[in-house]
Amino acid sequence: MFADDAAKKDVKTVRIASEVWHNGQFVNWDDARIHVMSHVIHYGSSVFEGIRCYSTKRGPAIYRLREHMQRLLNSAKIYRMDHGCTLDELSAAAVELVGRSGLDQCYLRPIIFRSLDEERPAFGVNPFPNPLSCYIGAWDWGKYLGDEAIEQGVDVCVSTWNRLTPNSMPVMAKSGANYMNSQLIKMEALTNGYAEGIALDDRGFVSEGSGENIFLVHEGRVITPPLSSSILPGITRDSVIQICRELEIPVAETGLQRAALYVADELFFTGTAAEVTPIRSVDRIQIGDGKRGEITARIQQAFFDITKGERPAPGPWLTYVNESRKSDGDAGSNGHKVPADKATRAVATEATDPLSRYTAVVTD
Ligand SMILES: Cc1ncc(COP(=O)(O)O)c(C=O)c1O
């Protein structure tokens, strides 16, 4: 019964890149395999990212590449993973992978995990004896919450599962193990006929969806829970905050009670996979007019225009793959380091305002 449910609700995968980047080399998709006794399989010891690459008139463009790779490095640091990959190397690898794949648009999945030293196997919880592996895969992915979700909005529930507490599993780190919590939230929602679940934090304040941050619109103001509500510091969330400022829509981070969701004028999710997705009902209570709200539509439009390269972004958010590869001169060989373009370099030092700190330590 569970498998049947899953099959109905999977996201369409259109095409998969034939190569995977592994520790500085490109390997064939079929060769990107690990031992079943790897530490990560038993103890969840991985950190990862999800990055979108959009189709633009200038070819494929990776969205906020360095911010994503910086978050990956932060996640690895939290879990004491001394992997030796640098921000430049990871960013260059992503550019090169997309270039070699021939995909015009795709979703990138960098991952660092604890594997198995087959010469000197270690099977305990202690992760230190297990070698670290870093991979990046890519595939062309459909709309995460369904094809119509972007326009029509989705029906969601408040989950009976709470989000992780900051001193049990740090949600600031995008670790594979955190997604066991996400899976509980997601499965409960799907089983009960909803597209997604919203988790509360351990105090009962609104936290986030299983794979998205959440925003509320109330009397013309846009509000989102702070990092202290056990949320992943989402890069799309940060983008939306900056877009709101550009559009002169007041925006704030504030703790939200569950009931605030029901009486909101508009609600929407943000995330790399979900992009900007309106929410039309929560627990079968209609939100606003039960369709995409006016402010959500404005933000969504600006977001998609930026990702298509058709509207200037508040910062240097797009890394154009073809231009980045060309500017390096010789980017074709395996494991070659391609310096990221100047635009993306600048981003690393850009965010100083608390509302735009995607790697912030804490806000309230
Ligand atoms: C739990 C969770 N929250 C929020 C997000 C949104 O983060 P981002 O916009 O960086 O993709 C994601 C997606 O990665 C997520 O898995």
The ligand as an SDF file (V2000), in Angstrom:
LIG
                    3D

 16 16  0  0  0  0  0  0  0  0999 V2000
   13.8120   21.4980    5.4290 C   0  0  0  0  0  0  0  0  0  0  0  0
   14.0330   22.5300    4.3840 C   0  0  0  0  0  0  0  0  0  0  0  0
   13.7220   23.8140    4.6680 N   0  0  0  0  0  0  0  0  0  0  0  0
   13.8970   24.7770    3.7620 C   0  0  0  0  0  0  0  0  0  0  0  0
   14.3880   24.5080    2.4950 C   0  0  0  0  0  0  0  0  0  0  0  0
   14.5620   25.6220    1.5170 C   0  0  0  0  0  0  0  0  0  0  0  0
   15.9320   25.9200    1.3820 O   0  0  0  0  0  0  0  0  0  0  0  0
   16.5040   26.4630    0.0220 P   0  0  0  0  0  0  0  0  0  0  0  0
   15.6850   27.6320   -0.3610 O   0  0  0  0  0  0  0  0  0  0  0  0
   17.9160   26.8410    0.3370 O   0  0  0  0  0  0  0  0  0  0  0  0
   16.4340   25.3650   -0.9580 O   0  0  0  0  0  0  0  0  0  0  0  0
   14.7160   23.1920    2.1630 C   0  0  0  0  0  0  0  0  0  0  0  0
   15.2500   22.8670    0.8500 C   0  0  0  0  0  0  0  0  0  0  0  0
   16.4090   22.6680    0.7070 O   0  0  0  0  0  0  0  0  0  0  0  0
   14.5460   22.1870    3.1280 C   0  0  0  0  0  0  0  0  0  0  0  0
   14.8410   20.9090    2.8490 O   0  0  0  0  0  0  0  0  0  0  0  0
  1  2  1  0
  2  3  1  0
  2 15  2  0
  3  4  2  0
  4  5  1  0
  5  6  1  0
  5 12  2  0
  6  7  1  0
  7  8  1  0
  8  9  2  0
  8 10  1  0
  8 11  1  0
 12 13  1  0
 12 15  1  0
 13 14  2  0
 15 16  1  0
M  END
$$$$
